[in-house]
Amino acid sequence: MHTKNNKLYFGKYSSTTLAKKFGTPLYVYEADVIRQRYLELIKNMLYHKFHIHYACKANTNISILKLLLHLGAKIETVSRGEITSALKVGFKSKDILYTSSSVTEEEMVFVIKNNIKVNLDSLSQIELYGKLNPNGKIGIRINQGIGAGHHSHVITGGVMSKFGIPLEHLSQAKKLAKKYKLQIVSLHQHIGSNVLDSKILLKAFDKLLETAKDFSELESLDFGGGLGIPYLPKDKNLNLKLLGQEMTRKMNNFSKIYGRELNMILEPGRFLVAEAGTLLANVTEIKTNPKRTFVGINTGFNHLLRPAMYGSHHEIINANKIKGAIIKVDVAGNICESGDVFGRDRKISKPKVGDVLAIKNSGAYGYVMASRYNSRELPREILIGKNGILRSI
Ligand code: LLP
């Protein structure tokens, strides 16, 4: 994304051209940004048995899955639907992880039939898996009491979280594994989402390494996702260099103590795709009341839920005229609820009806969380690649 003639461009296309050609609301994804983020992660994580399993819950657009597969990523899934998409684009079963909560027997059978690697989230899941696939290899998701994240809804460690097996229950987990002759080959944790503080990630990392010493058959350690991106102007980037150096050093030390080198897995979702996505919408009306100016656009929280659901900040700009006379406005959606507001008191270059607004950093947890609330259509998606536009399926 760049500015040319005071307009927002994606590759060689202006946002107004894209809006006209494909219609709005439109999610525009940039392959280059995904590629850069992927390479940045690889460059910083120097441990030689490091693997990226893209957490595809962030964005399951088929063209994006294909791109990440092509780049060398493996994948992390949470449902039969996500596994099906992963297999369809060509991920091999051995490269697919499945980590879910509240799993039905039917779904577990599907997972086992397809030889998908599991991170089991509870004692009852171990029991279910053991009955269905005795002698199998499993990973277990543990909750070590450390949680972090941008909102209480996405903090996944600690007693208030439904996720993982608490440390207090690990001996029971081992007993169950023994009962069904299951080998615990992986320990998994995910402390929460959009974490910008590398210290808390490293603290959880240390704790998992400590716990791992009590498991003798491990092949992998999975530290989940959660790597944050700067949404607010004041946010600082995650210190990937430090994180990479420290994780590598800690894994190397651990290998010496443990006696062999384990795979080290990260499951980034947001980090790889959030900044690659922009939601374009047209201004449909501008109205005022005695206190405020509302800019109405032709999309709403049915298409990008994050501001309404978590109070998340997404930068918004007038793509028709990036610089111009600035006005302070509330950008509101077209859903019949007062909470359908993308941002309050936003300073943007004065828009007029028909202009295109760009809501940035919408590539993760945007389209995938969209609904047809108010019986409106889902937005469209396009991926801008090196050779032009790839229309998404
Ligand atoms: N691994 C596991 C087991 C997860 O539960 C998640 C996210 C990830 C990896 C990827 O996390 P990430 O790297 O994207 O932070 N809808 C929320 C985020 C929910 C995240 C759920 N789990 C949002 O819009 O902020």
Residues whose N, C-alpha, C, O or C-beta is under 5 A from the ligand:
A	BS01	LLP	A55 A58 T99 V154 H190 G192 S193 N194 G224 G225 G226 L227 E267 P268 G269 R270 F271 R306 Y365
